[in-house]
Amino acid sequence: MSDAIDVNAFCPAGNVDIIVLACGDGDMRRLCEEVRLCGVRCEIASTDESVAPELLEVASGYINLGAAIQQQRQTDENNPNQQVPLERSSR
């Protein structure tokens, strides 16, 4: 991760309650930590296969995209017009 990422761009003047990083790269750990220090929830949306454990350690929550895709596929088979809500684990 580049040190050039400005956390203020992610947490402008307290207008943000939650940020979801659609990334599992461990290089995002520092960004996640900084966002949380601003008092903002930082959740990770990724798959179990590609999310770094060190990123999950500092995240507020985790959205398992692999499970969500699997659930949606099963729902589509039974009822193509129904959407499945995402399951999240919080910390």
Contacts in CASP RR format, 6 or more apart in sequence:
PFRMAT RR
TARGET T0000
AUTHOR 0000-0000-0000
METHOD contacts of the structure
MODEL  1
MSDAIDVNAFCPAGNVDIIVLACGDGDMRRLCEEVRLCGVRCEIASTDES
VAPELLEVASGYINLGAAIQQQRQTDENNPNQQVPLERSSR
1 25 0 8 1.000
1 27 0 8 1.000
1 28 0 8 1.000
1 30 0 8 1.000
1 31 0 8 1.000
5 31 0 8 1.000
7 31 0 8 1.000
7 34 0 8 1.000
7 35 0 8 1.000
7 38 0 8 1.000
10 16 0 8 1.000
10 19 0 8 1.000
10 31 0 8 1.000
10 35 0 8 1.000
10 38 0 8 1.000
10 40 0 8 1.000
11 19 0 8 1.000
11 35 0 8 1.000
11 38 0 8 1.000
11 39 0 8 1.000
11 40 0 8 1.000
14 38 0 8 1.000
14 40 0 8 1.000
16 40 0 8 1.000
17 40 0 8 1.000
17 41 0 8 1.000
18 40 0 8 1.000
18 41 0 8 1.000
18 42 0 8 1.000
18 43 0 8 1.000
18 60 0 8 1.000
19 35 0 8 1.000
19 40 0 8 1.000
19 41 0 8 1.000
19 42 0 8 1.000
19 43 0 8 1.000
20 42 0 8 1.000
20 43 0 8 1.000
20 44 0 8 1.000
20 45 0 8 1.000
20 63 0 8 1.000
21 28 0 8 1.000
21 31 0 8 1.000
21 32 0 8 1.000
21 42 0 8 1.000
21 43 0 8 1.000
21 44 0 8 1.000
21 45 0 8 1.000
22 45 0 8 1.000
22 46 0 8 1.000
22 65 0 8 1.000
23 44 0 8 1.000
23 45 0 8 1.000
23 46 0 8 1.000
24 44 0 8 1.000
24 46 0 8 1.000
24 50 0 8 1.000
24 51 0 8 1.000
24 52 0 8 1.000
24 55 0 8 1.000
25 52 0 8 1.000
25 55 0 8 1.000
26 52 0 8 1.000
26 54 0 8 1.000
26 55 0 8 1.000
28 44 0 8 1.000
28 55 0 8 1.000
29 52 0 8 1.000
29 54 0 8 1.000
29 55 0 8 1.000
29 57 0 8 1.000
29 58 0 8 1.000
31 42 0 8 1.000
32 42 0 8 1.000
32 44 0 8 1.000
32 55 0 8 1.000
32 58 0 8 1.000
32 59 0 8 1.000
33 58 0 8 1.000
35 42 0 8 1.000
36 42 0 8 1.000
36 58 0 8 1.000
36 60 0 8 1.000
41 60 0 8 1.000
41 61 0 8 1.000
42 58 0 8 1.000
42 59 0 8 1.000
42 60 0 8 1.000
42 61 0 8 1.000
43 59 0 8 1.000
43 60 0 8 1.000
43 61 0 8 1.000
43 62 0 8 1.000
43 63 0 8 1.000
43 88 0 8 1.000
44 51 0 8 1.000
44 55 0 8 1.000
44 56 0 8 1.000
44 59 0 8 1.000
44 61 0 8 1.000
44 62 0 8 1.000
44 63 0 8 1.000
45 62 0 8 1.000
45 63 0 8 1.000
45 65 0 8 1.000
46 62 0 8 1.000
46 63 0 8 1.000
46 64 0 8 1.000
46 65 0 8 1.000
47 64 0 8 1.000
47 65 0 8 1.000
47 66 0 8 1.000
48 64 0 8 1.000
48 66 0 8 1.000
51 62 0 8 1.000
56 62 0 8 1.000
59 91 0 8 1.000
60 90 0 8 1.000
60 91 0 8 1.000
61 88 0 8 1.000
61 89 0 8 1.000
61 90 0 8 1.000
61 91 0 8 1.000
62 88 0 8 1.000
62 89 0 8 1.000
62 91 0 8 1.000
63 86 0 8 1.000
63 87 0 8 1.000
63 88 0 8 1.000
64 87 0 8 1.000
64 89 0 8 1.000
67 87 0 8 1.000
68 84 0 8 1.000
68 86 0 8 1.000
68 87 0 8 1.000
71 84 0 8 1.000
71 87 0 8 1.000
72 83 0 8 1.000
72 84 0 8 1.000
75 82 0 8 1.000
75 83 0 8 1.000
75 84 0 8 1.000
END
